[in-house]
Amino acid sequence: MEFVTKLSAENSGAFTVVDSSPSHVLVLAASAVLLALTITVLIVLWRDRDRTLLEKTVWSVIALLFPVIGAAVVGVALLWHRARDAKRRRGPS
């Protein structure tokens, strides 16, 4: 089953086709949730009057780098998995 989303802009005279799979939609939704959580964490952090400027800065850097590090780890894991599957398909060497 192929999942295709088509968007059209009638007023501009343009027609845009966006092909996406359920996994792409899931990644987009997860990214939006992660972005909202990061923004919420930063707002709550900077409104806290009990933390020093240094603490706020360090935690802000951690909050901003966490999604980047997570995405890098997931990317490496996916590449490793893909390489392992390709090696299995080739057979013993």
Phi, psi and omega in degrees: 000128182257131180257112182234132177250129178240129178247137176230142177247097186289324185290329183271352181078009181254154176231120183247130178248126178241114176267125179215149178258167178302328179292325177294319179296320178296317178295319177298316180295317179295322178295319179296318178295317179297319177297317179297319178295319179297316179296318178298316179299316180295320178296312180297319181298312184283345175274349181287116183278347183277344181268147176280169179297322179296316178298317180297319180294314180298314180293328177295317178298317178298315181296325180281329180276338183304312178295325181293314179296318179299317179294322178295318179296317179295319179298316178296319180297319179294318178296319179297317180297317180296318179294320179296318178295320179295321179295321178295321181293327179289335179093181182291147182253000000 
